[in-house]
Amino acid sequence: MEYLLIIISAVFVNNIVLAKFLGVCPFIGVSKKVETALGMTGAVMFVMVIATIVTYLIQKYVLEVYGIQFMQTITFILVIASLVQLVEIILKKVSPALFQALGIFLPLITTNCAVLGVAILAAGNKGFGLVESVVFAIANAIGFGLALILFAGLREHLDLVNVPKGMKGVPIAFVVAGLLAMAFMGFTGVA
């Protein structure tokens, strides 16, 4: 039951993008096509889960043991940057088309505050063990992906609608993102 509450809370109630406003850059930048959003979701999910596992272990068995918790942010950033490089190398070999589609946004996962935020939240939550941290990371990655894919679908439909000239592009995207965030607020109180 505890895992179910973590999942529902992270995916719907406290969505990393729509409620905590972390990861907004890829949310806006990669959401023009559903295909690209799916690729970004997979990459972020992989990096977020692996980064959370590695950073949790570093936090518990290195930083806290030696009393150097003040090094948390820089250590976590270095771990995330290394993992992004790994994903980039793998995508370049396995799926060149996806690698090209993600373009500049793949290196931006390095500075994606959603990945860093989830790692810090999981490591800093005193009630979470390693398993709960992994469930938390997976649920947040799913929540990030859900928001990104829904938003990409909405933006694809916006291309088919007659939008006033002054609202085309980013302005209407921000309005739709706000409406999507308000829709997710409807889940408040569920978990």
BELURTA-V642852 format. One line per field, one symbol per residue. ss: DSSP state (~ for helix, > for strand, _ for the rest). A space follows every 10 residues. Layout:
BEGIN
ss->???
END
This chain:
BEGIN
ss->_~~~~~~~~~ ~~~_______ ___~~~~~~_ ___~~~~~~~ ~~~~~~~~~~ ~~~~~~~~~~ ~~~_____~~ ~~~~~~~~~~ ~~~~~~~~~~ ~~~~_~~~~~ ~~_~~~~~~~ ~_~~~~~~~~ ~~~~_____~ ~~~~~~~~~~ ~~~~~~~~~~ ~~~~~~~~__ ____~~~__~ ~~~~~~~~~~ ~~~~~_____ _
END
